Amino acid sequence: MTTLTNARVVTPHEVLEPGWVTFSGPTITGVGTGGAPAAVADDDVRDLENAYLLPGFVDLHMHGGDGASVGSARPDEVRRAVAFHHRHGTTRMLAGITLAPELPGGLELVRSVVAAGAVAAIGHSAADHRRSREAFAAGARLTTHLFNAMNPLHHREPGLAGAALADDRIVFELINDGLHLHDDTVRIAFATAPHRAALVTDATPAAGMPDGEYRLDDVDLTVRNGRATLPDGHTLAGSTLTMDRAVRRAVHHLGIPISQVAAAAATTPARLLGLGDRTGSIAPGKDADLVVLTPRLHVRATFLRGRPVGRPRGPDAKDPEPGNSRDSVGPIA
């Protein structure tokens, strides 16, 4: 059995400080506060020295990283991209399936996706408010990167963004890199429905790489100062974001409570995918999908079903954080 002690354990409702977590093999066996259970001779006991312990991140929308694409036909390239995101605390990830419901056959496709047991995501769309509500009525339950690649919210025509914020069934993605969304836009989304916000990266193969020219499937990308665009230099095309940076930014820069941020990075997306009984939060009986973060919220270790994965290459405090020149310490509650 492995015991992680002297940690700030972030659960769905509170931060246990000091807290402890035990897991045996792939499964969490205990969570508590104060002194950890007495160890036996063959136990692996690790003092986390006041580090944060969060559920492993669940990224609903990524395309690659470390120069590799998850759309590649080469398994080694896919593995490289996955390993990169493991190093940044993500334990479950998938590429984002997106539909524009206003196109011919759009609503029928939503129904087909839902009938097949998949999550229908609405985005890259000019759908008005009425058609957006029709798509949600047809079973769509996710909005791809809220506010990006859709009509702006208007007070007389709320559009897709307004429909998603107003519908309590809908989870909405947020790319919190300081480029895709204004800081107050992220704050408004969390204030409106913190239990439905899902932090995502929309990371391209350029994530973790120096500035330069890259390719995402059949699209050319240009990266300057960590900002990924089409060759025109203006149109955003994915990101170079990682989940740990999205979490760090939400807590330190935006002042959002870490319990809400952990839910948006893990609990809510896991629930959307039907995995909430297995992962996405720290509780006995769930998979030991965990990420250890320093007090400054940099990744120290990632566990996938109790197994260390994606060894961090060292503190990433010097990683570029586009759109955020500050690294101020805000309240963590």
C-alpha positions as CSV (number, residue, x, y, z in Angstrom):
1,M,0.0,0.0,0.0
2,T,1.2,3.5,-0.8
3,T,0.4,6.4,1.6
4,L,0.8,10.0,0.7
5,T,1.0,12.2,3.8
6,N,1.3,15.8,4.9
7,A,-0.5,17.0,1.8
8,R,-3.2,19.6,1.0
9,V,-5.7,17.1,-0.4
10,V,-8.3,18.8,-2.7
11,T,-11.6,16.9,-2.6
12,P,-14.8,18.0,-4.4
13,H,-16.0,20.0,-1.3
14,E,-12.9,21.0,0.7
15,V,-9.2,21.0,1.1
16,L,-8.0,18.6,3.7
17,E,-4.9,20.3,5.4
18,P,-3.0,18.4,6.4
19,G,-4.4,15.4,4.6
20,W,-3.5,11.9,3.5
21,V,-4.4,9.4,0.8
22,T,-3.7,5.7,0.7
23,F,-4.0,3.5,-2.4
24,S,-3.3,-0.1,-3.1
25,G,-2.5,-1.1,-6.6
26,P,-4.8,1.0,-8.9
27,T,-7.4,2.0,-6.3
28,I,-7.7,4.6,-3.6
29,T,-8.4,2.9,-0.3
30,G,-8.5,5.8,2.2
31,V,-8.7,9.6,2.4
32,G,-8.5,11.6,5.6
33,T,-7.1,14.6,7.5
34,G,-4.6,14.8,10.3
35,G,-2.2,11.9,11.0
36,A,-2.1,9.1,8.4
37,P,-3.0,5.5,9.4
38,A,-0.2,3.5,10.9
39,A,2.1,2.0,8.3
40,V,3.2,-1.6,8.2
41,A,6.7,-2.8,7.2
42,D,6.2,-3.1,3.5
43,D,4.1,0.1,3.1
44,D,5.4,2.9,0.8
45,V,5.0,6.1,2.8
46,R,5.8,9.5,1.2
47,D,5.8,12.8,2.9
48,L,4.5,15.4,0.4
49,E,5.8,18.3,2.5
50,N,2.6,20.4,2.2
51,A,2.3,19.9,-1.5
52,Y,-1.2,19.9,-3.1
53,L,-2.8,16.6,-4.1
54,L,-5.4,16.9,-6.8
55,P,-7.3,14.4,-8.9
56,G,-5.5,13.7,-12.2
57,F,-6.6,16.1,-14.9
58,V,-9.1,15.1,-17.5
59,D,-8.6,17.0,-20.8
60,L,-11.6,16.8,-23.0
61,H,-9.9,18.5,-26.0
62,M,-6.4,18.2,-27.1
63,H,-4.6,17.5,-30.4
64,G,-1.0,16.8,-29.3
65,G,2.1,18.1,-27.7
66,D,5.9,17.8,-27.7
67,G,5.9,18.0,-31.5
68,A,3.6,15.0,-31.8
69,S,0.0,14.7,-32.9
70,V,-2.6,12.3,-31.5
71,G,-4.1,12.2,-35.0
72,S,-1.0,10.5,-36.3
73,A,-1.1,7.0,-37.7
74,R,2.2,6.3,-35.9
75,P,1.6,4.8,-32.4
76,D,5.0,6.1,-31.1
77,E,4.0,9.7,-32.0
78,V,0.7,9.3,-30.2
79,R,2.5,7.9,-27.2
80,R,4.9,10.9,-27.2
81,A,2.0,13.3,-27.1
82,V,0.3,11.4,-24.3
83,A,3.5,11.2,-22.3
84,F,3.9,15.0,-22.6
85,H,0.5,15.6,-21.1
86,H,1.2,13.1,-18.4
87,R,4.1,15.2,-17.4
88,H,1.7,18.1,-16.9
89,G,-0.7,16.3,-14.7
90,T,-3.2,15.0,-17.2
91,T,-4.2,11.3,-16.6
92,R,-7.1,11.0,-19.1
93,M,-7.4,12.8,-22.4
94,L,-9.1,12.7,-25.7
95,A,-9.2,14.6,-29.0
96,G,-12.4,16.8,-29.4
97,I,-15.5,15.3,-31.7
98,T,-17.3,18.9,-32.8
99,L,-20.6,19.5,-34.7
100,A,-22.1,22.7,-36.1
101,P,-25.9,22.0,-35.7
102,E,-27.0,24.7,-38.2
103,L,-25.4,22.9,-41.1
104,P,-27.7,20.6,-43.2
105,G,-28.2,17.3,-41.3
106,G,-26.6,18.8,-38.1
107,L,-29.4,17.9,-35.7
108,E,-29.7,14.5,-37.2
109,L,-26.0,14.0,-36.7
110,V,-26.3,15.1,-33.0
111,R,-29.0,12.4,-32.5
112,S,-26.9,9.8,-34.2
113,V,-23.8,10.6,-32.1
114,V,-25.9,10.4,-28.9
115,A,-27.6,7.2,-30.0
116,A,-24.2,5.7,-30.5
117,G,-23.3,6.4,-26.8
118,A,-20.9,9.2,-27.5
119,V,-20.8,12.8,-26.3
120,A,-22.1,15.3,-28.9
121,A,-20.1,18.6,-28.7
122,I,-21.3,21.8,-30.4
123,G,-18.9,24.3,-31.6
124,H,-17.1,26.0,-34.6
125,S,-20.6,27.1,-35.3
126,A,-22.7,30.1,-36.3
127,A,-25.8,28.6,-34.7
128,D,-28.3,31.1,-33.3
129,H,-29.9,30.7,-29.9
130,R,-32.9,28.8,-31.2
131,R,-30.8,26.2,-33.1
132,S,-28.4,25.8,-30.2
133,R,-31.3,25.0,-27.9
134,E,-32.6,22.5,-30.5
135,A,-29.2,20.8,-30.5
136,F,-29.2,20.5,-26.7
137,A,-32.8,19.2,-26.8
138,A,-31.4,16.6,-29.3
139,G,-28.9,15.4,-26.8
140,A,-25.8,17.5,-27.2
141,R,-24.1,18.0,-23.8
142,L,-20.9,19.8,-24.4
143,T,-19.9,23.2,-25.9
144,T,-16.5,23.3,-27.5
145,H,-14.2,26.1,-26.2
146,L,-17.0,28.5,-25.1
147,F,-17.0,31.9,-26.8
148,N,-14.3,30.9,-29.3
149,A,-15.3,30.1,-32.9
150,M,-19.0,31.1,-32.3
151,N,-21.1,34.2,-32.5
152,P,-20.6,36.6,-29.6
153,L,-23.2,36.7,-26.9
154,H,-25.7,39.6,-27.6
155,H,-28.3,40.8,-25.2
156,R,-31.1,40.2,-27.7
157,E,-29.5,37.1,-29.4
158,P,-27.6,35.1,-26.8
159,G,-26.5,32.6,-29.4
160,L,-24.7,29.4,-28.6
161,A,-22.7,30.9,-25.8
162,G,-25.8,32.2,-24.0
163,A,-27.7,29.0,-24.6
164,A,-24.8,26.9,-23.1
165,L,-24.5,29.1,-20.0
166,A,-28.2,29.1,-19.3
167,D,-28.8,25.4,-19.7
168,D,-27.9,23.4,-16.6
169,R,-27.4,20.2,-18.6
170,I,-24.5,21.6,-20.6
171,V,-20.8,21.4,-19.8
172,F,-18.7,24.2,-21.5
173,E,-15.0,24.1,-22.3
174,L,-12.7,27.0,-21.4
175,I,-9.3,27.6,-22.8
176,N,-7.7,29.5,-19.9
177,D,-4.4,30.6,-21.5
178,G,-4.9,34.4,-21.4
179,L,-5.2,34.5,-25.2
180,H,-8.4,32.8,-26.1
181,L,-10.5,34.5,-23.4
182,H,-10.3,37.7,-21.4
183,D,-9.7,37.0,-17.7
184,D,-13.0,38.4,-16.7
185,T,-14.7,36.2,-19.3
186,V,-13.3,33.1,-17.5
187,R,-14.4,34.6,-14.2
188,I,-17.9,35.2,-15.5
189,A,-18.2,31.6,-16.7
190,F,-17.1,30.2,-13.4
191,A,-19.4,32.6,-11.5
192,T,-22.3,31.5,-13.6
193,A,-21.9,27.8,-13.4
194,P,-18.7,26.5,-11.7
195,H,-20.1,23.0,-11.7
196,R,-20.3,23.0,-15.5
197,A,-17.0,24.5,-16.4
198,A,-14.4,22.3,-17.9
199,L,-10.8,23.5,-18.4
200,V,-9.3,22.2,-21.6
201,T,-6.0,22.8,-23.5
202,D,-6.9,22.5,-27.2
203,A,-3.2,21.8,-27.3
204,T,-1.5,21.4,-30.7
205,P,1.7,19.5,-31.4
206,A,3.5,22.8,-30.7
207,A,2.7,22.6,-27.0
208,G,6.0,22.2,-25.1
209,M,8.0,23.2,-28.2
210,P,9.9,26.4,-29.1
211,D,8.4,29.0,-31.4
212,G,8.4,28.0,-35.1
213,E,6.3,26.4,-37.8
214,Y,4.2,23.3,-37.1
215,R,1.5,21.2,-38.7
216,L,-1.8,20.0,-37.2
217,D,-3.2,17.4,-39.5
218,D,-3.5,19.3,-42.8
219,V,-3.3,22.8,-41.2
220,D,-0.1,24.8,-41.0
221,L,0.6,26.6,-37.7
222,T,2.9,29.5,-36.7
223,V,3.9,29.9,-33.1
224,R,5.2,33.2,-31.8
225,N,5.7,33.8,-28.1
226,G,3.7,30.7,-27.4
227,R,0.7,31.9,-29.5
228,A,-0.4,29.4,-32.1
229,T,-2.1,30.9,-35.2
230,L,-2.7,30.2,-38.8
231,P,0.0,31.5,-41.1
232,D,-1.8,34.8,-41.3
233,G,-0.5,35.5,-37.8
234,H,-3.9,36.6,-36.5
235,T,-6.3,33.6,-36.4
236,L,-5.8,31.5,-33.3
237,A,-5.4,27.8,-34.2
238,G,-5.4,25.7,-31.0
239,S,-2.9,26.5,-28.3
240,T,0.3,25.6,-26.6
241,L,-1.4,25.3,-23.2
242,T,-1.0,22.5,-20.7
243,M,-3.6,21.6,-18.0
244,D,-1.3,22.4,-15.1
245,R,-0.7,25.9,-16.5
246,A,-4.5,26.4,-17.0
247,V,-5.0,25.3,-13.3
248,R,-2.1,27.5,-12.0
249,R,-3.5,30.5,-14.0
250,A,-7.0,30.0,-12.7
251,V,-5.9,29.9,-9.1
252,H,-3.0,32.4,-9.0
253,H,-4.0,34.9,-11.7
254,L,-7.8,34.7,-11.6
255,G,-8.3,34.0,-7.9
256,I,-10.7,31.1,-8.4
257,P,-10.8,28.7,-5.4
258,I,-8.7,25.7,-6.0
259,S,-11.6,23.3,-5.2
260,Q,-13.6,24.8,-8.1
261,V,-10.5,24.7,-10.4
262,A,-9.9,21.0,-9.6
263,A,-13.5,20.2,-10.4
264,A,-13.2,22.0,-13.7
265,A,-9.9,20.2,-14.5
266,A,-11.0,16.7,-13.5
267,T,-14.4,16.1,-11.8
268,T,-16.7,17.8,-14.3
269,P,-15.1,16.4,-17.4
270,A,-15.0,12.9,-15.9
271,R,-18.7,13.1,-15.1
272,L,-19.5,14.2,-18.6
273,L,-17.6,11.2,-20.0
274,G,-19.5,8.8,-17.7
275,L,-16.3,8.1,-15.8
276,G,-17.3,9.9,-12.6
277,D,-17.6,6.7,-10.6
278,R,-14.0,5.8,-11.5
279,T,-11.9,9.0,-11.7
280,G,-12.0,12.8,-11.5
281,S,-12.1,13.1,-7.7
282,I,-10.2,11.8,-4.7
283,A,-12.3,9.3,-2.8
284,P,-12.1,5.7,-1.6
285,G,-12.9,3.2,-4.3
286,K,-11.9,5.4,-7.2
287,D,-8.8,5.0,-9.4
288,A,-5.7,6.4,-8.0
289,D,-5.4,9.1,-10.7
290,L,-3.5,11.8,-8.9
291,V,-1.3,14.8,-9.5
292,V,1.1,16.2,-6.9
293,L,1.6,20.0,-7.2
294,T,4.1,22.2,-5.4
295,P,2.7,25.1,-3.3
296,R,3.2,27.2,-6.5
297,L,1.1,24.5,-8.4
298,H,3.9,23.1,-10.5
299,V,3.8,19.3,-11.2
300,R,5.9,17.1,-9.0
301,A,4.4,13.7,-9.9
302,T,1.5,12.2,-11.7
303,F,-0.1,8.8,-10.9
304,L,-2.3,6.9,-13.3
305,R,-4.2,4.1,-11.5
306,G,-1.5,4.2,-8.8
307,R,1.4,4.0,-11.3
308,P,3.8,7.0,-11.7
309,V,3.7,8.2,-15.3
310,G,5.3,11.0,-17.3
311,R,8.2,11.9,-15.1
312,P,8.3,15.8,-15.0
313,R,11.5,17.2,-16.5
314,G,11.9,19.6,-13.7
315,P,10.0,22.7,-12.4
316,D,8.3,24.5,-15.3
317,A,8.4,27.9,-13.7
318,K,10.2,29.2,-16.7
319,D,7.7,27.9,-19.2
320,P,6.2,30.8,-21.2
321,E,2.8,31.8,-20.1
322,P,1.3,33.8,-22.9
323,G,-1.1,36.5,-21.9
324,N,0.0,36.4,-18.2
325,S,3.3,38.2,-17.4
326,R,2.5,37.9,-13.7
327,D,2.8,34.9,-11.4
328,S,1.3,36.5,-8.4
329,V,0.1,34.4,-5.5
330,G,-3.6,34.7,-4.9
331,P,-5.9,33.2,-2.2
332,I,-6.1,29.4,-2.3
333,A,-9.3,28.1,-0.6
